[in-house]
Structures are given as C-alpha cells and as structure tokens.
Amino acid sequence: MSTVNGGISFWYAQEGASAPREPLPGDTAADVCIVGGGYTGLWTAYYLKKAVPFLNITVLEAKFCGYGASGRNGGWLYNGIAGRDRYAKLHGHEAAVRLQQAMNATVAEVVDVCEREKIDADVHRGGVLEVALSPAQLTRLKDFHTVEIAFGETDRVLYGARETAGRVRVTGAVGSSWTPHGARLHPVKLVKGLAAAVEALGVTIHESTPVTEIRPKHAVTPYGTVRAPYVLRCTEGFTASLAGQRRTWLPMNSSMIATEPLTDAQWESIGWEGRETLGDMAHAYMYAQRTADGRIALGGRGVPYRFGSKTDNDGRTQARTVEALREILVRFFPQLAGVRIDHAWSGVLGVPRDWCATVTLDRSTGLGWAGGYVGSGVATANLAARTLRDLIQQDSGQSGPTDLTTLPWVDHKVRKWEPEPLRWLGVQTMYAAFRGADRREALGHSARTDRVAVLANRLSGR
Ligand SMILES: Cc1cc2nc3c(=O)[nH]c(=O)nc-3n(C[C@H](O)[C@H](O)[C@H](O)COP(=O)(O)OP(=O)(O)OC[C@H]3O[C@@H](n4cnc5c(N)ncnc54)[C@H](O)[C@@H]3O)c2cc1C
C-alpha cells in the first residue's frame, strides 16, 4: 500500500467528516457571529452559549468544521503558549506566571469538558516529554527546564539518558524534560465532538460559507450577510485570505506522517508506555504521539511558507518533506527503517510578526479575534475562547473584569509582516539557517547553541 498524501489528514481518513451542514441561506441576524469552525470558533461558541443560553450564535465556516489546523494537528494538548517570555518582558514576570498557570489549568479543562460532554477524543494524560539529542540540545533543554520552573512549573522533571530511555528509547537521547501538563488526543475526534456539542446547545453552524469581508457588525459571504453586534475572527492560518488581513498572521506550514500500526515487538523495543507526547530541542523541531491504534504520528516543519501567504491544497505535502519526516522517524527509532508510512499531510498555523498569541475584543467596533498561536493552539484555543466569552460579557455589562480578561496576552498589538518578497525571503532564510544549525549541532560536540541559529532567532523576532 502506498502513502496517502493529503486528503486533509490521516485523522480524517480514519474518522471521516461529519454530514455536511447547510450553507448560510441568506441575510440574517445574530447576537454573536463567529467566523471559522476550528477549535477557537467552536470553543468560543460553546462557552458563550453555556454562559448565556439565550444568545443567538452563528458560526460561519468556509469548508467544514475542523478543515484547518484543528483537524490536522499533532494532538499535543499541552500547556505551551506562544509569546509567554515576551509577555514577561512587557508586563512583568508575575503576569506571565499567571498566563502560564492559566495554560496549565487549560489542559485539565479540555480533558474535563471532554469527559462531561462525552467527547471520546482518545485523550491520554501522559504529559509531554522533550528530549535532547546532542550536547547543544542538552544545554538548551536544561535552560528551558530552568525557565519553565521559574514560571511556576514546579512539577517538571529533568531526566538523564538512562531515565529517558526508561520512558521512550529514542536513539541518541542524552536527556529529557517531562511535564505532567500535557495529553495526547485525536484532533478530529475532538473537533467533531465539539461541533456536535455546540449544535446540541442550540448554536447554528453554516458550513461551505466563506466570509469574504469582516467589518463592524457585519460578516459578508457570497450567500448573504450576518449582522451581529459582535463578530469574531477565528481563522488562524487562513486569516491572510480575508480583506485587509494579508499581512496580519503569516500562514506557516507544518507537515505530518502517520506510520502503519506497529507490532507488539516494535512497541516493546521502543517503550513509550506512558504515551507522552514526544518532542525534541532542534531549532526546526519535531513532535510526535503514539496514537490510540498503535501508530506513530510525527510532524515537523517541511516547506515552511508559500509565497504570497498561500495556504493549502487540502493537506498535500511535497515528497521531500515526507522523506525528511521519515528520516527523523528512523533517526529516532532505527528499528522502524522498513515501516510503512500510511499517510502524509500538512496544514497551516498562524504566526504573528512577534510570535505572540493574542486574544482581543475591540470595544469600539465589537470586532474580536484570537489566534497567532504558532504551533501550540490545541490548548491555547480553549483559553482564548473562555477569554472571549469573558470579554463579551464584560463589554455587554453582564460582568466585570475577570482573571482571564486581565491576562497579559489580552488586547496585545503587533505590527504587520513585511510585504513580499521580503516575507518569503525572510522565512526561507530563517529555516535554512535552522536546518543548517541543526545539522552542525548533530555532528559537533559543542554544548553551545549554533551561532547562526541564535542570529536567525534574533532577526526573525521568534
Ligand atoms: C500540522 C499541524 C500540527 C500541529 N500540531 C499541534 C499540536 O500538536 N499541538 C498544538 O497545540 N498545536 C498544534 N498545531 C496548531 C493547532 O492545530 C492550531 O493552533 C489550532 O488548531 C488553531 O485552531 P483555530 O480554530 O484557531 O484555527 P483552524 O483550526 O485553522 O480553524 C480555522 C477555520 O476557519 C475557517 N476559515 C478560514 N477562513 C475563513 C473564512 N474566510 N470564512 C469562514 N471560515 C474560514 C477554516 O476553514 C478553518 O476551519 C498544529 C498545526 C498544524 C497545521
């Protein structure tokens, strides 16, 4: 059997999409209109409707719920949030600690809601294991570990080579850092379950309904306009396709492969009984999970960005990216050299110019948005949604400021990306620098981070 390429994702091939929902039938009105049916849009609908059951909420989705990153990701539900360290610089250490604590609690919140709403998303709470494979990666791992503890993660554990192998036998791993604040899940089972839960609460979802323009109190589509006091943009990596948003968030590609189910003997040789989500400390890092049906799903950067902020081909991935991901798999687990790759796919995530996730409600226009999560939106989308709920309730006079509305990522402003071709050149150069740095670090014995990578990080604002 050859590798399936695209088809949105392996997760969809396995689960299938839900029955299509009707497009918007014509002009209509709502209290809140949400653009985008991924985790951000659906969680926001969920929490708003739970808080105020009589609200009339409409979700407009260009294709179908979970078409974007929410139906394609690596299934790492974890407590990382893009921009925390910058928020510490801007708002002080304590504010960033509060943000981190909110993220830790968010992992538990998603797990709890899945249980409450009977969403079986193959959730396994095994934490996150990040491994180092070279002396330079080990230095970064130790620094990272120290920083995370300083941000309040006192339950994080540092392992040496032997203890790491006791969890997952990654060839060449010299150490690892483990946090309990993470879980593995099946992305499509989550997004489908969430869409069904939201509909059961009385939210209207229209699919095959692309919004062409968002302006105060209006979401415009080819089939009609939804008028609403609040219009929320939850379009993440696709934001550039909306009028006026071309340079807001850069659509960064991430690609994945899924192996065939491994045999018991293969699993015995690997370990990974804790089903931790697994990552490394490379500059162009990898991420992986052991799936509920015994495969390895593994992702990495591949071709990082397409000229002109182009997004997607329903998940199709270049052959050389598939090969590069297979090489990482075999480097980690050489005994899997002959293993079949059943599926390869890719998707886009949203990257702001300063790499900081944000959630905003403009009180003067009623326009809101959340995203720019870079590679860590599975949990962050849930925190963003609860924050949008609180911001709307505050704006409509139903409540005052809350613990969430005062977090440092709320109402953060950032400049736009450079016009083309600078944007394309910048991202290509940055990832070429990262890949070169990873190669040199893997071959060398220095415990210091490669200078080119340090420079690339500084210049890119990452
Ligand atoms: C391959 C890959 C692996 C990843 N792995 C992880 C991971 O393991 N852990 C993690 O934390 N994060 C991961 N991420 C990131 C994470 O998946 C995203 O941050 C998260 O799913 C974002 O959710 P969202 O709802 O904001 O955006 P999306 O899921 O992208 O949803 C946006 C939706 O808006 C719709 N839309 C776009 N434009 C319009 C329009 N004009 N009108 C109407 N609808 C529109 C799209 O069709 C889409 O359904 C990964 C991302 C990718 C691509």
The ligand as an SDF file (V2000), in Angstrom:
LIG
                    3D

 53 58  0  0  0  0  0  0  0  0999 V2000
    0.2490   20.0030   11.0490 C   0  0  0  0  0  0  0  0  0  0  0  0
   -0.0540   20.7850   12.3070 C   0  0  0  0  0  0  0  0  0  0  0  0
    0.2930   20.2260   13.5360 C   0  0  0  0  0  0  0  0  0  0  0  0
    0.0040   20.9190   14.7190 C   0  0  0  0  0  0  0  0  0  0  0  0
    0.2290   20.3020   15.9220 N   0  0  0  0  0  0  0  0  0  0  0  0
   -0.1480   20.9030   17.0660 C   0  0  0  0  0  0  0  0  0  0  0  0
   -0.0570   20.2160   18.3100 C   0  0  0  0  0  0  0  0  0  0  0  0
    0.2730   19.0270   18.3580 O   0  0  0  0  0  0  0  0  0  0  0  0
   -0.3870   20.8990   19.4420 N   0  0  0  0  0  0  0  0  0  0  0  0
   -0.8100   22.1890   19.4090 C   0  0  0  0  0  0  0  0  0  0  0  0
   -1.0520   22.7730   20.4700 O   0  0  0  0  0  0  0  0  0  0  0  0
   -0.9740   22.8490   18.2240 N   0  0  0  0  0  0  0  0  0  0  0  0
   -0.6920   22.2250   17.0670 C   0  0  0  0  0  0  0  0  0  0  0  0
   -0.9050   22.8400   15.8780 N   0  0  0  0  0  0  0  0  0  0  0  0
   -1.5840   24.1420   15.8950 C   0  0  0  0  0  0  0  0  0  0  0  0
   -3.0750   23.9650   16.2090 C   0  0  0  0  0  0  0  0  0  0  0  0
   -3.6170   22.8940   15.4860 O   0  0  0  0  0  0  0  0  0  0  0  0
   -3.8230   25.2620   15.8710 C   0  0  0  0  0  0  0  0  0  0  0  0
   -3.2180   26.3180   16.5770 O   0  0  0  0  0  0  0  0  0  0  0  0
   -5.2860   25.2350   16.2350 C   0  0  0  0  0  0  0  0  0  0  0  0
   -5.9320   24.1070   15.7040 O   0  0  0  0  0  0  0  0  0  0  0  0
   -5.9270   26.5320   15.7370 C   0  0  0  0  0  0  0  0  0  0  0  0
   -7.3310   26.4280   15.8190 O   0  0  0  0  0  0  0  0  0  0  0  0
   -8.1920   27.5700   15.1270 P   0  0  0  0  0  0  0  0  0  0  0  0
   -9.6020   27.2000   15.3180 O   0  0  0  0  0  0  0  0  0  0  0  0
   -7.7570   28.8850   15.6370 O   0  0  0  0  0  0  0  0  0  0  0  0
   -7.7710   27.5220   13.6020 O   0  0  0  0  0  0  0  0  0  0  0  0
   -8.1460   26.4380   12.4710 P   0  0  0  0  0  0  0  0  0  0  0  0
   -8.3070   25.0910   13.0370 O   0  0  0  0  0  0  0  0  0  0  0  0
   -7.1840   26.6030   11.3650 O   0  0  0  0  0  0  0  0  0  0  0  0
   -9.5820   26.8820   12.0240 O   0  0  0  0  0  0  0  0  0  0  0  0
   -9.8260   27.9980   11.2370 C   0  0  0  0  0  0  0  0  0  0  0  0
  -11.0920   27.6920   10.4540 C   0  0  0  0  0  0  0  0  0  0  0  0
  -11.5230   28.8670    9.8090 O   0  0  0  0  0  0  0  0  0  0  0  0
  -12.0160   28.5080    8.5430 C   0  0  0  0  0  0  0  0  0  0  0  0
  -11.9220   29.7100    7.7120 N   0  0  0  0  0  0  0  0  0  0  0  0
  -10.8040   30.2800    7.2340 C   0  0  0  0  0  0  0  0  0  0  0  0
  -11.0880   31.3750    6.5250 N   0  0  0  0  0  0  0  0  0  0  0  0
  -12.4370   31.5110    6.5730 C   0  0  0  0  0  0  0  0  0  0  0  0
  -13.3410   32.4390    6.0210 C   0  0  0  0  0  0  0  0  0  0  0  0
  -12.9120   33.4490    5.2810 N   0  0  0  0  0  0  0  0  0  0  0  0
  -14.6600   32.2770    6.2570 N   0  0  0  0  0  0  0  0  0  0  0  0
  -15.1150   31.2510    7.0120 C   0  0  0  0  0  0  0  0  0  0  0  0
  -14.2810   30.3300    7.5630 N   0  0  0  0  0  0  0  0  0  0  0  0
  -12.9690   30.4580    7.3460 C   0  0  0  0  0  0  0  0  0  0  0  0
  -11.1070   27.3920    8.0830 C   0  0  0  0  0  0  0  0  0  0  0  0
  -11.7060   26.6170    7.0720 O   0  0  0  0  0  0  0  0  0  0  0  0
  -10.8830   26.6400    9.3770 C   0  0  0  0  0  0  0  0  0  0  0  0
  -11.8040   25.5900    9.5600 O   0  0  0  0  0  0  0  0  0  0  0  0
   -0.6120   22.1950   14.6690 C   0  0  0  0  0  0  0  0  0  0  0  0
   -0.9420   22.7520   13.4390 C   0  0  0  0  0  0  0  0  0  0  0  0
   -0.6780   22.0540   12.2610 C   0  0  0  0  0  0  0  0  0  0  0  0
   -1.0630   22.6620   10.9500 C   0  0  0  0  0  0  0  0  0  0  0  0
  1  2  1  0
  2  3  1  0
  2 52  2  0
  3  4  2  0
  4  5  1  0
  4 50  1  0
  5  6  2  0
  6  7  1  0
  6 13  1  0
  7  8  2  0
  7  9  1  0
  9 10  1  0
 10 11  2  0
 10 12  1  0
 12 13  2  0
 13 14  1  0
 14 15  1  0
 14 50  1  0
 15 16  1  0
 16 17  1  0
 16 18  1  0
 18 19  1  0
 18 20  1  0
 20 21  1  0
 20 22  1  0
 22 23  1  0
 23 24  1  0
 24 25  2  0
 24 26  1  0
 24 27  1  0
 27 28  1  0
 28 29  2  0
 28 30  1  0
 28 31  1  0
 31 32  1  0
 32 33  1  0
 33 34  1  0
 33 48  1  0
 34 35  1  0
 35 36  1  0
 35 46  1  0
 36 37  1  0
 36 45  1  0
 37 38  2  0
 38 39  1  0
 39 40  1  0
 39 45  2  0
 40 41  1  0
 40 42  2  0
 42 43  1  0
 43 44  2  0
 44 45  1  0
 46 47  1  0
 46 48  1  0
 48 49  1  0
 50 51  2  0
 51 52  1  0
 52 53  1  0
M  END
$$$$
